[in-house]
Amino acid sequence: MLILAVVGALCGYVLGLRDIDENKSLAGDDPSAVSSAGASAGSPAVRRATGDCPQFISAAAKLQDAGVAVPLKLVQYLRTDADKEAWICRESDGTGLWYQGHDRKPDWYSEGEIPVEGQNGLLRPGVVEDAKNRTYSVTNNGTTYVVSLKGLKIGNSTYGVAQLNPPA
């Protein structure tokens, strides 16, 4: 129950911050990925990373580990062709990597939906980076999550890229 109360309080806090920030420019805190409708045929829509991961990820990471160096910095963001999105974020001191996954129900983060741990979100530290191939993996309860330039792999299921930030 305590965990649900903390998650609920965190979601309320983050939603309040988003409400305050609604009049900021479109660059805001979203993952800065361009709509796939604006991409050329056959290639994912891309735009350079803006710096920080969304604030809700830093806040949730801080709840999991009080020693995490925030704000978390965006390393990779992708949105799949199957209603999933994922962020790879690096701690601001350059150390640990975090994975934030989100199953869209009903909206994307950029449309106001904040992932909820255990319902439509998964936040995990300990991401393993393969810098040469730009892949990032983490395992949770026996399931491996891999973020790459080709998409998102969860266990044996692979989801193609609809948006990618930063580009390949």
N, C-alpha and C positions, 0 to 999 in steps of 0.2 A: 504494500500500500504506500509506503514511504517513497518508493521509486516512482510510482505513478503520480504522487503529489509533486515530486521534484520535476518530473517531466512536464506535468501540466503547468506548473509555475514558470518553467523555462519557456514553454511555448507561448504563454501569455505575455511574458516579458519581451520575447522576440517579436511577436505580432504587434505589440505596442511600439517597439522601435521602428518597425516597418511602417506603421501608420504615421509616425512622426516624420519619417523620411519620404513620404509619398510625393512631396513636391520637389524632390531633388531631380537632377537630370536623369535621363534614361540610362546613363552609365551605371549609376547606383551600385548596389551590392549584388546584383544578379550575376550569373556566370559569364555574361557578355558574349554569349554565342548568338550568331545570326540565325534567323529562321532558315530552315532548309529550303523554303520557297525561294529565297534569294540566292541560292547557290547555283553554280553552273551544273548542267546535267551530269549525273554520274559522280559528282564529288561532294563530300560533306561540306556543310556551311562552316566557316571558320572566322575567328577574329582573335587577336592577341589577348592573352590573359591580362586582367586589370590589376592584379596584385594580391589582394586578400581574398581568402575563401569567404563565403557568406558568414556573417557574425554568428548565426545559430550554431554553426559547426564548432567554432572556437568556444562558445559558451558550453556546449554539450561535452566537448573534449575536456574542458576544465572541470566539469562535474565528474567525469570518469577518472581524471588524474589531475589533482590540484597543482602538480609541478609542471604541467605542460606550458611551453612557451608560446603565448598568444600575442597578437593575432596569428592564426594559421594562414600561410601563404599558398595561393593557388599554384599547383604544379600542372594538373591536368583536369579538365572537365569534359564529360561527354554525355550526350543524350542519345539514347538508342532509338531504333525504329520500332520498339516494343514497349513503350511507356515506362522506361527506366532511365534514370540519370545517375551519374556518379561523379564525385569529386575526389581527387588526390590532393592532399594539403600537407605542407611541410611546416613544422614548428618554426616560429620566427627566429629562433637561434640557430637554425640550419640542421637541427638534429632529426627527431622522429618524423615519420610519415604517417598520415591518417587516411583511412578510406571512409567516405560517407556515401552510402547508397540510398536511393529513393525510388520506390514504386509509385508512380503517379496515380493518385486516387482522390479526387478527380483531376487535380491541377498539377502543373509543373511548379517548381520552386519559384520561378520567375513570375508566375501568375498568382503567387501568394500562399501556396501550400508549403508548410514546414513539415519535413519528415518526422514521424514519431517512432522512436526506438521500439521494436517489437511489433509494430503494426504495419508501417510502410517505410521504415527507415532502419538502417544498420550503420553504426559508427564503430570503427575498430582501429586501434593503434597497431603498430608493428608491421606496417606495409613494407614489403621487400621490393626494392627498386632494381630493375635491369636497365641502367642508363643507356647502354648501347642500343637496345631495341625499344626503348621508351615504353616498357611494360611495368606494371605495378601489381603485386599480388598480396593477398592476405587470406588467411583461413579462419573460418568461424564454425565451430561445431562440426568439423569434418568437411565442410564445403569451402572450396577455394574460389575466390573472386579475383578475376584478372581484368585490369583496365589496360587497354592498348590502343594504338592508333587505328586498329581494325574494328574495335568494339569492346563489348563487355562480355566476359565469359563467367557464368555462375555454374559451378559444377560441370556438368556435361552440356549445358545449354549455352549457345552463343547468340548474342544480339548485335546486329550491325549498327554502325554509326549513322546518326541523323544529323548531329552537330558535334563539333570538336573544337576545343579551345585549350591551349594554343594549337595551331594547325600542325599537320605532319611536316 
